[in-house]
Amino acid sequence: MYASREDIGYDFGDDSKAGSKPIKPNPNIDGGWAWMIVLSSFLVHILIMGSQMALGILNMEWLEEFNQSRGLTAWVSSLSMGITLIVGPFIGLFISMCGCRKTAIIGGILNALGWILSAYASNVHYLFLTFGVTAGVGSGMVYLPAVVMVGQYFQKRRALAQGLSTTGTGFGAFLMTALLKYLCTEFGWRNAMFIQGAVSLNLCVCGALMRPLSPKDVVSEKYVARSNSEDNQAKALSHSAETIKSNGVLSEEPEKKEEATNEEVLDSVQHIEIGGKSRSGRNMYGLRILKTVSQLTVTVRKGFAIWYSSYFGAASLFTNRVFVAFIIWALFAYSSFVIPFIHLPEIVKQYNLPSQNNIFPLTSIIAIVHIFGKVILGIISDLPCISTWNVFLMANFTLVTCILTLPLMQTYVSLAVVCALIGFSSGYFSLMPVVTEDLVGTKHLANAYGIIICANGISALLGPPFAGWIYDITHKYDFSFYISGLLYMVGIIFLLIQPCIQKKQPREKSTEEAQV
């Protein structure tokens, strides 16, 4: 599928020792507790991404309650979706310092608090802060760890594992749409949000399941990845290896020196503590506090160093040109998927199809087919003769075609067919972590995927309000889909052009060497 992570040059550890001795792989890699991680990630996608895909129900309630324009009201949903993804790079810093488990538990509490506070909203601007920002940041603190943990626990069946876990988005969109519709009908939208806040506390349970891998597990994982990647080298994006290597590899010497200094600080604190016992017991409490602060400082500095080096160091992620093209694609892609979920209920009203849509909502069709799309595309991508990159591009071409043709469909059957194709082709979301990990390696997956979902978040943040603004001017949603589809196509073209440029450079270099 791609050049292996070791070829790309992002695995900075001393791999010579690991490669010389066969290390027995840990049973939790590709099995055992790894499937509990998949379950945890699946539930996270239901509670976070599924709920956000069902916000079209609440958007209609807010329009009736606050009597604001569609463009302004759509900012509530897009803020929540956008901030969930935009905070990705900063959540990568939290993960580096605190780990995935603690980050996810804190995020679960924050997300539930945002839903509950939103039940007392007096205007749309109040919802911007409580639902858009508070719940959005909490969602981001749970979502990124859920994706990263699956990438850490799986090597052989990464695409399938990511596909199974992210099917929670489809299940969640179907279940949460029905749940929110029922709750709004029976109890009103305010009580519905309060109840949803209580349900969101289950995110803390999902976070507790994210058991971190021990250092031994990480070494075993590297050895297994190396033995399995030999058969998959020299495929579609192997040229990205040359780019990263030519730009240099981050040296570990500063990190080792820093770790040695930090250990000396902790040892000195411990010696002081022992001396304090012999002198007096009064200073013990202060010494323990000093030791705790020192350990916390070491953790924060080490986590920040890893986070900083990924973005601005000698081996910065931005030196990988294919990865940069991937970021540009992400800036345009996600809004094309989000806009139908937010505005389809309004489109159905315009076409006088509410009776048919009430029987089987179009958003539910997208959600259900989306489940099968993720699993099927994941299985296909794991086949040895199939390139994940090619599957990813084909799914993108199908989705952008559907977005451009959706405004032309004005009957329920034709809209249902297009929505089904949107649901299936958008299953490529399960391949995004796999593509990212193949480009940068497991060590940088958290920071790299944080950048990708940040770009997706900007797209989700601006897409729905833009569609609402276009509607306020033209009283049609047609131009919204056309413009977002064309921008999406520009992003796909970037993905196609960059690999071609990268392939030409090694060939030109080899011809020059031959002449010499």
C-alpha positions in Angstrom: 0.0 0.0 0.0 2.7 2.5 1.0 6.3 2.5 2.0 6.6 1.1 5.5 6.9 3.5 8.4 10.6 2.6 8.7 11.3 3.5 5.1 9.5 6.8 5.5 11.9 7.6 8.2 9.7 8.6 11.1 10.5 5.7 13.4 13.3 7.3 15.4 14.1 4.6 17.8 17.2 2.4 17.8 15.8 -0.3 15.6 19.0 -2.3 15.0 18.7 -4.1 18.4 15.0 -4.7 17.9 15.6 -6.2 14.5 18.5 -8.4 15.5 16.5 -10.4 18.0 13.0 -11.8 17.3 10.7 -10.4 19.9 7.6 -12.3 20.8 4.6 -10.1 19.8 2.3 -9.1 22.6 -1.1 -10.9 22.4 -2.8 -7.5 22.8 -1.5 -6.3 19.5 -4.1 -7.3 16.8 -6.0 -9.3 19.5 -7.0 -9.6 23.1 -7.6 -6.1 24.6 -7.3 -4.6 21.2 -10.9 -5.5 20.5 -11.9 -3.7 23.7 -10.2 -0.6 22.3 -12.3 -1.1 19.1 -15.5 -1.3 21.2 -14.5 1.8 23.1 -13.8 3.7 19.9 -17.1 2.4 18.4 -19.1 3.8 21.4 -17.2 7.1 21.2 -18.2 7.5 17.5 -21.8 6.8 18.4 -22.0 9.3 21.2 -19.9 12.1 19.5 -20.0 11.8 15.7 -23.4 10.2 15.6 -24.9 12.9 17.8 -23.4 15.6 15.6 -24.8 14.0 12.5 -28.2 14.2 14.1 -28.0 17.9 14.8 -30.4 18.7 11.9 -33.2 17.8 14.3 -32.1 20.4 16.9 -31.3 22.9 14.2 -35.0 23.0 13.2 -36.0 23.4 16.8 -33.6 26.3 17.3 -34.9 28.0 14.1 -38.4 28.0 15.5 -37.4 28.9 19.1 -35.0 31.9 18.4 -36.3 33.1 15.0 -32.9 33.8 13.7 -31.6 33.4 10.1 -30.5 30.0 8.8 -27.0 31.1 8.4 -26.6 32.3 12.0 -28.4 29.3 13.5 -26.3 26.9 11.5 -23.2 28.3 13.2 -24.2 26.4 16.4 -23.9 23.0 14.7 -20.9 23.9 12.7 -19.1 25.3 15.7 -19.6 22.0 17.6 -18.5 19.9 14.6 -15.6 22.2 13.7 -14.1 22.7 17.1 -14.3 19.0 17.8 -11.8 18.6 14.9 -10.0 21.9 15.0 -8.6 21.3 18.5 -6.9 18.1 17.2 -3.3 19.5 17.3 -3.7 20.8 20.9 -5.3 17.5 22.0 -2.2 15.9 20.6 -0.2 17.9 23.2 -2.5 16.7 25.9 -2.0 13.1 24.8 1.7 13.5 24.8 1.6 14.8 28.4 -1.3 12.9 30.0 -2.0 9.9 27.7 -5.1 8.9 25.9 -7.0 7.6 28.9 -6.9 10.7 31.1 -7.5 13.0 28.1 -10.7 11.1 27.1 -12.1 11.0 30.6 -11.7 14.8 31.0 -13.2 15.3 27.6 -16.2 13.2 28.4 -17.0 15.3 31.5 -16.6 18.5 29.5 -18.8 17.2 26.6 -21.6 16.3 29.0 -21.4 19.7 30.7 -21.8 21.4 27.3 -25.0 19.5 26.5 -26.5 20.2 30.0 -25.7 23.9 30.0 -27.2 24.3 26.5 -30.6 23.2 27.9 -30.8 26.6 29.6 -30.0 28.6 26.4 -31.8 31.9 26.1 -30.5 32.8 22.6 -28.3 31.5 19.8 -25.2 33.2 21.0 -25.5 31.4 24.3 -25.4 28.1 22.4 -22.2 29.3 20.6 -20.4 29.2 23.9 -22.0 26.2 25.7 -22.7 23.8 22.8 -20.3 25.0 20.1 -17.2 25.6 22.3 -17.6 23.6 25.5 -19.2 20.5 24.1 -17.0 20.8 21.0 -13.7 20.9 22.9 -14.9 18.0 25.1 -15.8 16.0 22.0 -12.3 16.6 20.5 -10.6 15.4 23.7 -12.4 12.1 23.4 -12.5 11.6 19.6 -8.7 11.9 18.9 -7.6 9.4 21.6 -10.3 6.9 20.3 -8.7 7.0 16.9 -5.1 7.0 18.0 -5.6 4.0 20.4 -6.9 1.8 17.6 -3.9 2.7 15.5 -1.6 1.7 18.3 -3.2 -1.6 19.0 -3.5 -2.9 15.4 -0.9 -3.5 12.7 -2.1 -6.4 10.4 -5.8 -5.4 10.3 -5.7 -1.7 10.9 -8.1 -0.7 8.1 -10.6 -3.3 9.3 -10.3 -2.2 12.9 -10.6 1.5 12.0 -13.6 0.6 9.8 -15.4 -1.3 12.6 -14.8 1.4 15.2 -15.8 4.3 12.9 -19.1 2.5 11.9 -20.2 4.0 15.2 -20.8 7.2 13.3 -23.4 5.6 11.0 -25.0 3.7 13.9 -25.0 6.8 16.0 -26.4 9.0 13.3 -29.3 6.5 12.8 -29.9 6.0 16.6 -29.4 9.6 17.7 -31.6 11.0 15.0 -34.4 8.7 16.2 -33.6 9.4 19.8 -33.5 13.2 19.5 -36.6 13.3 17.4 -38.5 11.3 20.1 -37.1 13.3 23.0 -37.9 16.6 21.3 -41.4 15.5 20.5 -42.1 14.1 24.0 -40.1 16.4 26.3 -39.1 19.4 24.2 -35.6 20.3 22.9 -34.4 21.6 26.2 -35.1 18.5 28.2 -33.8 16.4 25.2 -30.4 18.2 25.5 -30.3 17.6 29.3 -31.0 13.9 28.8 -28.4 13.7 26.0 -25.9 15.3 28.4 -26.5 12.5 30.9 -26.0 9.9 28.2 -22.7 11.6 27.2 -21.2 10.8 30.6 -20.7 7.3 29.2 -17.8 8.8 27.3 -15.8 8.6 30.6 -16.4 4.9 30.7 -15.1 4.6 27.1 -12.0 6.6 28.1 -11.4 4.3 31.1 -11.2 1.3 28.6 -8.3 3.0 26.8 -5.5 1.0 28.5 -2.1 2.4 27.4 0.5 0.1 25.9 3.6 -0.6 28.0 7.1 0.1 26.5 7.5 -3.6 25.8 4.3 -3.7 23.8 5.6 -0.7 21.7 8.8 -2.5 21.0 7.0 -5.7 20.0 4.7 -3.7 17.8 7.6 -2.2 16.0 9.1 -5.6 15.4 5.9 -7.1 14.1 5.3 -4.0 11.8 8.8 -4.5 10.4 8.3 -8.2 9.6 4.9 -7.5 8.0 5.9 -4.5 6.0 8.6 -6.2 3.9 5.9 -7.6 1.4 4.2 -4.2 1.1 7.1 -1.9 0.1 7.6 -0.1 -3.2 3.9 0.6 -3.7 2.0 3.8 -4.5 3.6 6.3 -2.2 7.0 4.9 -1.6 8.5 8.1 -3.0 7.5 9.9 0.1 10.4 8.1 1.9 12.9 10.1 -0.1 11.3 13.4 0.7 11.3 12.8 4.5 14.8 11.3 4.5 16.2 14.2 2.4 14.8 16.7 5.0 16.6 15.1 7.9 15.6 12.9 10.8 15.1 14.3 14.3 18.0 13.5 16.6 17.4 11.7 19.8 20.5 13.1 21.5 18.8 16.2 23.0 15.9 14.1 24.3 18.3 11.7 25.9 20.3 14.5 27.5 17.1 16.1 28.7 15.9 12.8 30.2 19.2 12.4 32.0 18.9 15.9 33.4 15.4 15.2 34.6 16.4 11.9 36.2 19.2 13.8 38.1 16.6 16.3 39.4 14.3 13.5 40.6 17.2 11.7 42.2 18.4 14.8 44.0 14.9 15.3 45.3 14.8 11.7 46.6 18.1 12.1 48.4 16.9 15.3 50.0 13.8 13.4 51.1 15.9 10.7 52.7 18.0 13.2 54.5 14.9 15.0 55.6 13.7 11.8 57.4 16.9 11.8 59.5 16.7 15.5 60.3 13.1 16.2 60.8 9.7 14.9 59.8 8.3 18.4 59.4 9.7 18.9 55.9 8.4 15.6 54.5 5.2 17.1 53.2 6.9 19.9 51.4 9.5 17.5 49.9 6.7 15.2 48.6 5.1 18.3 47.0 8.4 19.2 45.5 8.9 15.7 44.1 5.4 15.7 42.6 5.9 19.1 41.0 9.3 17.9 39.6 7.8 14.8 38.1 4.9 16.8 36.6 7.4 19.3 35.1 9.4 16.5 33.6 6.2 15.0 32.0 5.0 18.3 30.6 8.4 19.2 29.2 8.8 15.8 27.6 5.3 15.8 26.1 5.7 19.4 24.8 9.1 18.5 23.2 7.5 15.6 21.3 4.6 17.8 20.2 6.8 20.7 19.2 9.3 18.5 17.2 6.5 17.0 15.2 5.4 20.4 14.0 8.5 22.6 14.0 11.5 20.2 14.4 14.1 19.0 11.8 11.7 16.1 10.9 8.6 18.2 10.9 5.5 16.6 9.5 5.3 19.5 7.0 8.4 18.4 5.2 6.3 15.5 3.8 4.8 17.0 0.6 2.2 14.3 0.2 1.1 14.9 3.8 0.8 18.6 3.0 -1.4 17.8 0.0 -3.4 15.6 2.3 -4.0 18.6 4.6 -5.1 20.8 1.6 -7.6 18.1 0.6 -8.9 17.9 4.2 -9.6 21.7 4.1 -12.2 21.2 1.4 -13.5 17.6 1.9 -15.5 17.5 5.1 -18.0 20.2 4.5 -19.3 18.3 1.5 -20.3 15.5 3.8 -21.6 17.7 6.7 -23.8 20.1 4.6 -26.3 17.4 3.6 -26.8 16.3 7.2 -27.5 19.8 8.4 -29.7 21.0 5.6 -31.4 17.9 4.2 -34.4 18.3 6.5 -34.9 21.8 5.1 -34.4 20.6 1.5 -37.1 17.9 2.1 -39.5 20.6 3.2 -38.8 22.7 0.1 -39.6 19.7 -2.2 -42.8 18.9 -0.2 -41.6 15.4 0.7 -42.0 15.5 4.5 -44.5 12.5 4.6 -42.1 10.2 2.8 -39.1 11.5 4.7 -40.8 10.9 8.1 -41.2 7.2 7.2 -37.6 6.8 6.4 -35.4 10.0 6.7 -32.8 10.6 4.1 -30.2 11.2 6.8 -30.9 7.8 8.2 -30.3 6.3 4.7 -26.9 8.0 4.7 -26.1 6.8 8.2 -27.1 3.1 7.5 -25.2 2.8 4.2 -22.3 4.7 5.8 -21.9 1.7 8.2 -21.5 -0.8 5.4 -19.3 1.5 3.4 -16.7 1.8 6.2 -16.6 -2.0 6.8 -16.5 -3.0 3.1 -13.9 -0.3 2.2 -11.8 -1.4 5.2 -11.9 -5.1 4.2 -11.0 -4.2 0.6 -8.1 -2.0 1.7 -6.6 -4.8 3.8 -6.3 -7.1 0.8 -2.7 -7.6 -0.2 -3.3 -6.9 -3.8 -5.2 -3.6 -3.2 -3.7 -0.2 -2.6 -5.4 1.7 0.2 -4.5 5.0 -1.5 -6.4 3.9 -4.7 -9.5 2.9 -2.7 -9.4 6.2 -0.9 -9.2 8.2 -4.1 -12.0 6.2 -5.8 -14.3 6.8 -2.8 -13.6 10.5 -2.9 -14.4 10.7 -6.6 -17.7 9.0 -6.0 -18.6 11.3 -3.1 -17.9 14.5 -5.0 -19.9 13.3 -8.0 -22.9 12.7 -5.7 -22.6 16.1 -4.0 -22.6 17.8 -7.5 -25.7 15.8 -8.7 -27.8 16.0 -5.5 -29.4 19.4 -6.3 -30.7 17.9 -9.6 -32.7 15.3 -7.7 -36.2 16.4 -6.7 -38.0 13.2 -6.0 -37.7 11.1 -2.8 -36.5 8.0 -4.7 -33.7 9.9 -6.6 -32.7 11.7 -3.4 -32.6 8.3 -1.6 -30.3 6.8 -4.2 -27.9 9.7 -4.1 -27.9 9.7 -0.3 -27.1 6.0 -0.3 -24.1 6.6 -2.6 -23.0 9.5 -0.3 -23.2 7.2 2.7 -21.2 4.4 1.1 -18.5 6.5 -0.5 -18.0 8.5 2.7 -16.9 5.3 4.3 -13.4 6.4 3.3 -13.3 8.1 6.7 -12.2 4.8 8.1 -9.2 4.9 5.8 -8.0 8.3 6.9 -6.1 7.1 10.0 -4.6 4.3 8.0 -3.4 6.6 5.3 -2.0 9.0 7.9 -0.2 6.3 9.8 1.3 4.9 6.6 2.6 8.4 5.8 4.1 9.4 9.1 4.3 6.2 11.4 2.7 5.2 14.6 4.9 7.5 16.7 3.6 10.7 15.0 0.0 9.4 14.4 -1.6 11.5 17.2 0.0 14.8 16.0 -0.4 14.1 12.3 -4.0 13.0 12.6 -4.6 15.9 14.8 -3.6 18.2 11.9 -5.8 16.3 9.5 -8.9 16.5 11.6 -8.1 20.2 12.4 -8.3 20.9 8.6 -11.5 18.9 8.5 -12.8 20.9 11.4 -12.2 24.2 9.5 -14.1 22.7 6.6 -17.0 21.6 8.9 -17.0 25.0 10.7 -17.4 27.1 7.5 -19.4 24.7 5.3 -22.9 24.7 6.9 -23.0 28.5 7.6 -21.9 29.2 4.1 -24.7 27.0 2.7 -27.2 28.8 5.0 -25.8 32.2 3.8 -26.2 31.2 0.2 -29.8 30.1 0.9 -30.6 33.4 2.5 -29.5 35.2 -0.7 -30.8 32.8 -3.4 -33.5 30.9 -1.5 -32.0 27.8 -2.9 -29.4 25.3 -1.7 -28.3 24.4 -5.3 -25.3 26.8 -5.4 -24.1 25.6 -1.9 -23.7 22.1 -3.2 -22.1 23.1 -6.5 -19.5 25.4 -4.8 -18.6 22.9 -2.1 -18.4 20.1 -4.7 -16.0 22.2 -6.9 -13.8 23.0 -3.9 -13.8 19.4 -2.9 -12.6 18.5 -6.5 -9.8 21.0 -6.1 -8.6 19.1 -3.0 -8.7 15.8 -4.8 -6.6 17.2 -7.7 -4.0 18.2 -5.1 -3.8 14.6 -4.0 -3.4 13.4 -7.6 -0.8 16.0 -8.6 1.6 15.8 -5.7 2.5 12.1 -6.0 3.2 12.6 -9.7 5.6 15.5 -8.9 7.3 13.3 -6.2 7.8 10.5 -8.7 9.6 12.6 -11.2 12.3 13.9 -8.9 14.1 10.6 -8.2 14.1 9.7 -11.9 15.7 13.1 -12.8 18.3 12.6 -10.1 19.2 9.1 -11.3 19.7 10.3 -14.9 22.1 13.0 -13.8 24.1 10.5 -11.8 24.2 8.2 -14.8 25.7 11.1 -16.9 28.4 11.8 -14.3 
